[in-house]
Amino acid sequence: MTNSAHELGGATDDEIRAALAVADPMTLRGLLYQLTGDESLARLPVTLAPAGNAEAMRLADKADAALVREKALRFLAAHRDRGAPDLPLGPADRLPRSMGLVAGVELPADELECWTEELAVDPFARGLRWPRTPDPEALAGFSVLVIGAGLGGLGAAVQLERAGIPYTVVEKNPGVGGTWYENRYPGARVDTPSRAYTHLFGVDYEYPNPFCEQAENEKYFNWVADTFGVRQHIEFDTEVRSAVWDEAAARWRVTLASPEGEREVAVNAVISAVGFLARPNIPDLPGAELFEGTAFHSARWPAGLDLEGARVGVIGSGCTSYQMAPELAGTVGHLSIFQRTPQWVFDRPGYRTAFPPEATWLDRNVPWYRNFQRLRVSWLSGPHVQSAAFTIDPEWSDPHTLSALNARLREQRLEFLQRKLAGRPDLVAAMTPDHPPMSARPVVVDPGLSVVDTLLRDDVDLVTAPITEVTATGISTADGADHPLDVLVYATGFRANDFLWPMEIRGRGGRRVEDLWGRDGARAWLGTMLPGFPNLFLLYGPNMNPFSLGVVTFSEMTTRFALDRVAELVLSGRSSVEVTEEAYDSYNTALDARERTRTWSDPRVDNYYRNAHGRSAANCPFEGTEMWRWLRRPEPGDLVVR
C-alpha cells in the first residue's frame, strides 16, 4: 500500500484530527483492529439505526466514536513520526473479524470470500485465474466480441486483456461510458455511492463526490479505457445488427454496422454488455408530432442547448425528472413538471455536494482506508442491510405498508415531505405515492435542495392532471388547462423490458430469443445464459438489476463467470458451453417464488419493474451473496460443454 507520505509527514495532530472527524467510525474501528489487533475496539457496543433506505449497525455511543477517532489519531501520529512507510495489511487470519467490525456483525463463513473481494485488497480478485497455462495456439485462435463499452463492457475488456484472450469491443457511441456517455441532462448523477460504483481495480480512483455527476462518471470510464490499455480494442460508432450461431463452425456470425457500412465477423463467444436502460422510451402522445418547439428524450440532451428564459415542460416523475428539476429551476423562464405517479424520495446528506478535502486526505494518507471504506459502503448496500427493506412480511397487516420496517420508512419519508412542504398540504398530497416504499425505485435526493424544494418556487408548476394532447404550442391536460411550452423533455425512461433489442439473436437451429421469451418475457439462467444459445454471456441480463450489492459487483461476477467458461473451452479444446433447459427452468421457478416475497411485486405500482406479463424481468429477487455463490461455483450438471 503506497501512501502520500509527504502529506502525512507534514500534517500536525490537529490537521489529522480534523480529517478523522469526517471518517466513518465503523470503518475506522475495523481498519484499526486489522492494523493493531486492539481488542478494546472489538468490545464497543453497536446498535441498529436508520441507514438510507434501510437500517444498519453503528456504534451505540457517540463517546465510543470519539474514542475510535482518538485511537486513530494516536496511530497515525506514530505512523507519521516513523516517516509513514508503506504499511502491510496485517495478519490474514485477523481479516474476517476486522471486516465484521466494519459491518457490525459477524460475517457468515460462506460469504467471507465475497466480502474479501469487495475489500479490493486484490484489485483483480474477480479476474480470470488460469488453472494451468493455455496452449498459445489455442488461445490465439479463440476470439471474443464484447458488445458495449460502458460499465460492464469495459470491465470485461480489462479482464480479457489481463487474461490474454483475444477480443474486440464494439460500441454504438463515439465514446466510452454507456449510460454515462448518453445521459447528459442537467443533474444527472449516480444514486448509489460512488465508492461502490467503481470496479475492484478502480478502488484507488479518487472520486470528488459521494455521488458523482455524469461528467465525473464519464471521466472514470475514460480512465479505465486508457489506464488498462483497452481503448485500442474498441470500435466506436459500431452497432450489432444480428448475431447468428453457426452450428457447423461453432462460431457466432455477427453483423456489424458502422459509418463505413455493414460487415460480418465470426467469433467464438459473445459477451453482451448492452445494459437494459439504453434505448429511450417515447410515449405515444396525441399530437406530439405537431409540437413546434424543441422536443427530445432526456438521454438525447442537445449539446449547447440554451434554456435561459424558456418555458420548459418535463414529462415524467422518475429519477431523471426529479434530478433535473432543481437544476433547471431558476435557469429556465418557467418549469412545468408533468407527473403521473409520484415517487418516494430519500434524502442523502451530501448527494449534490463534493467530499470535503479532509475526506480525500483520508483516502490518500490513511493506510488501507479506501479499501475499508469501500467495504463499509458495499456492506450498507448488501443483503444483510437491504434485504429486510425489500421483503414483504406476510403477517403484516396495513393498507399502506408491507412490513414494520416498511412502515418506519414510510413515516420517515412523510415527515421529510411535510417538513419541506410545510403549509402546502396540496403539494404533500401530490407528492405522496399510493404505493408502499421500495415497491418502485427509491429516488435519492439532496436534503438541502431537491425537487421538493423546487416545487415551492413561483416559476415551477407540478401538473398532475393527465395529458390529453400535445399541441403546436404546448400541452393540454384533462382539467382543461393549456400549458404553453418552448421546450418539451421526455424524461420517460427506457425500453427496459426489451432485452437485447433491437439486435436479432439466433441460436441453435435458428431459434430466436423472442421465441424463448414468448411466454412471459425475458429470462435467463443466473441472469447470464440462455439455453440453445451457446457461448453467449449476458452481463446485465434479465433479472440482474440488484437490490443488494451493486450493479458493478454483479457485472464483475458475471464477467468472471464468462471468462471461466471461456478458459474451460480453451483448455479443453471443446467448442461450446450452454445452460440446460432444465437448469434454466429450475432457476426461473425459484426466481418466481422469491419474487413474490419482494416489495416490487406489490400490485399498486406500474413501472419498468413489471413487464407486459405482470412479472419483473428487470429486478433480481435473490440476495447478492446468493448470486455470487451460484456464479462462482455453478452446479456442474447445469452446463453442457461440447
N, C-alpha and C positions, 0 to 999 in steps of 0.2 A: 504494500500500500504506500503510494507516494503522496506526501502532503506538501502544502505550501509552507515550508519551514521558515521562509523569510517573513511571512505574515505572522505566524505564531511566535516566532523568535523575537519579534519587535512589539508584541502585544503586552500591555500591562494587565495586572489582575483585574482591574476594573473593566477593561475592554473585554476580557474573556468572560467576566461575569455578565456583562451586558449582552453578549452573544448568547450565552446559555439561558438567559431569561426568555428567549423565544424558542428554545428547544422543547421537544416533546418529552415530558418526564418519563413516560413508559419506554420510549426509545432509549433515553439515557440510562435508565435502570438496567435494561438488558445488555446494552453495549458495555457499560462499566463492569457488570458482572462477568461478561465474557473476557474482558481485558485484565480484571483484577482478581476474580473469584471471591469478592467481598460478600460473605453470606448474609450480612445485615440487609443488603439490598433485596435478597430473596424473601425476607420476612416481612416486608412492608405490605400492609393490607390493601386490597383493591375492592372496588365496588362497581356495580353496573350503573351506567349513566348514559344519557342521550348521546348519540354519535351520528350526526347527519340524519339519514332516514331510518336509523335502527338504534341499537343500544350496544355498548361495548364496555369492557373493563377499563377503569382508570384508577389512579391512586386515590384511596379513600380520604386521605387527609392532605390538605394543602401544605401543612408543615412538612410532610414527607416529600412532597415535590420539591420544596425548598432545600431539604436535606440532600436529595439526589443531585440537585444543581451544585450545592456546595461541595459534595464529594467529587463531582466532575471538575469543578474549578481547581481543587487541590491536585487532581490527577493531571490536568492539562498544564498547570503551572509547573509541576515537576517534569513533565514531558518537555515543556519549553526550555526549562533550565538545563536539560540534558542535550539540548540542541535539536530537539524534535526530529529524531531519526525515524526512518521507516519502522513501523511497528507491526509485528506479526499479529494475526487474528487471535491467537491463543489456542488452548487445547481443543481438539476436535470433539472430545467426549463431553466437554462443557457446553457445547453449542446448543444441543436440544433444550437444556434448561434455560440458557440465555434467551433463546427465541421465545420460550414460554413466558419469560418475564416481560418481554416486549408485548406479547399478546394479552397477558394477564391470566392465562390458563395454561395448563399442561397440554402440550401438543400431542395428538394421537400418534402412536408409534407408526402406524401405516401411512401417515402423512408427512413424516419428517423429511423424506427425500424431496417432496414437493415444496415444502416451505424453505428448505435449504437452497433449492434452486432459486426461489423468489428473493432470497438474500443477495443473490448475484455476486457472491464472492468469486465464483467461476462464471464469468460473463458469457461463456459458451456452453453452459451446463445443458442447454436444450438443443445442442447441435448433434450432428452425427458422429458417433464414435465407431469406426470400422472395427469389427471383431477380429479381422485379420486384413492384411494388406491386399487390396484387389489387384487382379491382373491388369497391367497398364493398358493392354489392348482391349480388354473387355470394358474397362472404364471409359476409354476414349471413344468406344463405339456406342455408348449409351448417351442419349440426349433427352433433356427435359425442357419443356416450354412452360414458362410461368406467365399467367395472364393477369396483368395489373401490376403497377409499380407504386402501390400505396403501402399502407402499414404491413399487410400480410405478404405482398409480393416482394417488397424489399427485404423483409426478414427471411423469406425463403431464399432469395438470391444470395444473401450474406452466408447462409448456412451451406448452400450448394457450392459457393465459391471456396469456402474453407474445406469442404469435403472433396474438392477436386472433380466434381461431377459436371460435365459439360451442360450448359444451359443458356437459354435466351429468355429475356423478359420482353413482352410486348405491352405497350401502354397506349391507350387511346388519346391521352392528353399530350401536350408538348413538354410537360414536366412531371416530376415525381410528386407523390403525396396523396394521390387518390382524392378522397373526400376533402382533404385539406388543400388540395390544388383547386378544386372546383368551387367550394363554398367560401366565397369572399364577401359575403354580405356583412354590413356593419354589425359588430357584436359577436361574430362567430368565434366560439371558443369551446374547449372541451368541457364536459360536465362531470368528468371523473378526474381525480387528482393527477396532475402531470407526472408525478414521481412514478406512478404505476402505468403511465401511458407511454413508457419507453420500453424497448426490448431489453432483455437482460444485458446485452452487450452495450446498451446505452446508459448504464447506471451512472456513469461519471459525467454524462452530458449535463451541463449547467443550465437548468431552466430558470428564467427570471420570475415566473409566476407560479402560484399554487395550481391555477387552472389557466393554461396558456391559450392565448388567442390564435387565430388562424395563421397569421404571419410567422409566429414562433414555431408552430407545429410544422408548417411547410419548411422552415429553416432546418428543423431537426431531420426531416426526411431527406433533405439535400445533403446534410451532414452524413447521414448513413450511406447514401449512394456514393459519396466521394471518399469518406474515411475508409470504407471497406472494399473499395475498388470494384463496385458492381455497375456503375453508370455505363461503362463501355459495353456492357452486355444488354443494354436496354434499347429497344427500337421504339421511339416515340411516334406519336400520330399514327399508330397502327392498331387496328381492331381485329378481333377474331370474328369472322363471319360464320364459320362452321368447323366442327371437329368430328371426323368420322373414323371409327375404328376399322382398320384394315385387318381382317382375320388372318389372311394368308401371311402377311408380313409382320403381324403382331406390332403394328405401329398405329399411331394416330395421324391421320392425314388432315392437316389443319389449313384452312383457307384464311389468309390474312389480307386485309385491305389497308392500304396506305395511300398517300397522295400520288405515289408512282403507279397505283393500280393494284390489282389482286394477284396473289401468288399462293402456291401451295408448298407447305413444308411437311416433312414426315418426322415424327419424334416418338421416342419410346414411352414417355409419360407426360401427362399434362397436370399442372398444378394451377387450379383456378383460385385467384385471389381477388376476385372482382367485387367482393362485398355485396351487401344487399340494399344499401341506401345509396345507390349510384345512378339510377335512372329516374328523373323527375316525374312526379305525378301531377298532371294538369287536370283539374276538374272540368267537366263539360258543362259550362255555364251558358245559358241562353244569351245570345248577343255578344259573346266575348270577342268575336271577330270584328265587331263594329267599333270597338273602342279606339278612339283617335289619339289617345295619349301613348305613353311608353308602358309596355307591359312585358313582364318576364318572370320566370321562376327564380326563387331566391338562390338556387345553385348556379344560376347563369347571370349573376350580377354584372351589368355592363361596366367595363373599365372606364374610369373618368366621369361617371355619371354625376351631374351637378343637380342636387336636390334643394338647393337653397331657395326658400320661398315656395316650393312646390306643394301641391295638395297630394298627399301620398296615401294610398289605401293598401293595407296588408291583409290578405285573406289567410286565415289560419290562426291556431292558438296552441301550437306545439312549441318545442324548444326554440325553433328558429324565430318564430314570431315574437316570443317573449324575450329572446336575446336582443332582437333587433330594435324593439320599441324604445328602450331608454337611449339608444344611440341616435335614433332618428329624431326623437322629440327635441325641439329647440333648434334643430338644424333646418328641418323642413318647415314650410309655412303652416301646414296642418296635417295631422296624422289621424287616420281612421283605421281602427283595428276591427276587422270583421270576424267575430268569434262565434263559432257554432257550439263548441263544448269547452268550458274552462278546464284547466288542469291544476292539480295540486302543485304548489310551489314550495320549495325547500330552501331556506336561506342558508348560505355557507359563508362564514367570515372569510374575507379575502378573495372572494370569487372574481372580482374585477380589479384587484389590487396586486401590485408586484410584491414579491418577497421583500421584507426589509433587508438591508445589507448584512445584518447580523446572521440571517438565515443562510445566505450563500457563503458567508465566512465560515459557519459551522461545517458546511459541506466540504470546503477546501482544507480545513485545518484540524478537524477532529477525526482521528483515525477511525475509519470504517463507519462514520456516522451516516454517510449517504446510503450505505447498504442496510443498516439497521432501520433507518427512517423509511426506506423503501419497503422493508418488511412490515413495519407498522402500518403504513398506508395500504399495503396489499392485504394485511390481516383485516383491516376495517372494511375492506370491500370483499372479503372472503365469506365462505359459507357459515362459519361459526358466529359471525356477526349478522350477516344479511339474511340467512335462511328464515329466521323467525319473522322478519318483516315481510317476506313474500309467501308465507304459509297460512292457509286457511285453517282455523280451529273449528272442526265440525261440531263441537259442543257449544260454540259461542253463539249467542242469540242477540242480535242487534240489527236494526234495519239499515244502519249506515256503515257498519264496520264488519270485519271478518275475524278479529281476534282481539285479545286485550291490548296487545302491542299496537295493532292497527287503530284501535280506539284512542290510545295515547297519542299516536301520530296525528290523527285527525284533529284532536283537541289542540295540539301544538300548532298545526297549520292554520286552524281557525283563529287562534289567538294572534298569529302573525298578521293575518288579513285584517282582523278587527282593530289591531293596534295601528297598522299602517293606514287604514281607511277609516279612521275614527270620524264619526259624523257623516259618513256616506254609506248608510245601510243598503242603498241600492247597488253600490259597487261591490260591497261584501257579498250580497246575494248573487250578483252576476259572476263573481269570481269563485264561488263555492261550487265545486263539482258535485254531481249527483252520485258519482261512482266512489267507491272506497279508495283511500290512498293505496298506492302500489298496484292498483289494478290497471293503470295506464302508466306510461313512462313518467316518473317524477321529474319535474323541471327544476333545475338548480338556478337560484337567483342570488344576487348580492343583497345582503341585509341593508345596505345603505342606499342603493339606487337600483331599482328593478322596474319591471313592467307595472308592478303595483303602484309604485310612486308616480310613474308616468301617467297613470290614469287620472291623477288629480290635477293635471295641467289643463288650462283653458283651451289650449290648442290641440288637445287629444280627445278623440271620441272612441268609446267602446261600443261597437254596434253589435247587438245580439239578435236583432230581427233577421230572419232568413233572407238570403239574397234571392230576389226574383229574376233579375236580369242585369246584364251589363249593357250599358248604353254607350253612345259615342262619347259622352262626356263624363261618365262615372258609373255608379252602381245604384240600382233601385232595390229597396227592401220591402218585405211583406207588410210592414207597418205603414206603407205609402210614402216613405221618405226617399228623397233623392240625395245622393252623396256625390257632389262634383269632385272629380279627380283629374290630376295631370299624369300621375304615375300609379300603376297597379302592380303590386308584388304578390306573386303566388307563393306563399310560404306553406305549401300544401303537401309537403313530404315527398315520398318516393314510392316507386312501384316495388315495395319491399317484399311482396309475396311472389313476385315473378323472378324466381331464382334462375340465374344463367341467361335470362332473356336479355337481348334478342338473339343470342347465339343459337345456332342449330347444333345440337349434340346428338350423335347417333352411336350407339354401342354395338354389341354383338348382334348379328342378324339384322342390322339396320334399325334396331329399337331406339325410339326417341325418348328423351327424358319426359316429355309430355305424356307418353304412354305409361311410363312408370308412375307418374304422379297424377294420373287422370282421376283416381277415385276421390281423393280429398286433399290434393295439393302437395307441395314439395316436402320430401322427407329424405333422410339419409341414414346411414349406419354410423353412429358416433359423430354425426354431423359432417362426415368427410368422404364416405364411399357409397357407391350405388351398385347394386347387383346388375351384372350384364354390361358394366362399363369399366373394363379393366384399366389399370394404371391411370385412373382419373382420381385426383385428390382435390377435395374442396377445403379451403382453409377457413372459410366463413360461410359454411353451407347451411342448409335448413336446420332450424332449432339449435343454432350455435350462438345466438345473442345471449350473453351470460348475465345472470343476476348476481353471481358471486365469482370472485376473481374477475379479471378484466378481459377485454377483447384482445389485448396484446398477449396475455398469458394463454388464452385459448388458441390464438393464432400460432404461438410458439409450440404449443402441444401438438397441434395438427401438423405443423411443419416437420417436427421431429418424427412423428408417426410416418409421414410420407417418405422422408429420407431413409428411415429404417427399412421400409418396404423396397425402396429403390436399391438399397445396399444388398438386400436379400437376393434380388434379381441379378445384380452384377456379380455377386459372389457365387451364386448357384448356377449361373448360365441359363436360368429359366427366362421366359419372355413376358409373363403377365401375372398379375395378382388382382384378385377381386373378392368382394364380400359375397357370401352365400345369400340366397333368398331367405333361407331360414333364419340366419342371424339378423338380417335386415328387418324381417317381420317381428322377430322376438324383441329386438331393441325398441322398435316403434310401439309395440304393445305396452312395454314397460314405460315408455315415454308418455303415452296417452294416460296411463294410470297416474303417473306422477303429476302430469299437467293438471289433473283435476284437483290437486291439493294446492295449487298455486293461485295467488291473488288475481293474476291477469285472466283467469278463467271465469271471473265474475261476469255475468251476462249484461250488466248495466253499462259496460263500456264498449265502444265500437271504434277501433283504430287499427293500425297495421299489425298489432299483436294478434288479430284474428283475421283469418283469410275468408274467402267466399264460402268455405265449407264449415265455418264456425269453429275452427281449431287454430291454434297458433303454429305457423310454420317458421316463425322467427325465433321465439324465445326458447332457451334451454331450461327445462324444468329441473334438471339434475344439478347437484352441487358441483362446484368447480373441481373439488378434490376427487369426486367420483369420476368425472370426465378425465382428469389427469391419470387416475389409476387405470382406467379402461384403455386409454390411448397409449399409455406407457407399456402395458403388458396385455395386449388383446388375447382373447381366448384362441388357441391355435385352430380349432375347428371352424372358427368364423370366417377364415380366409382360405381361398383356394389359389395355389401357386401352380402355374402351368409352364 
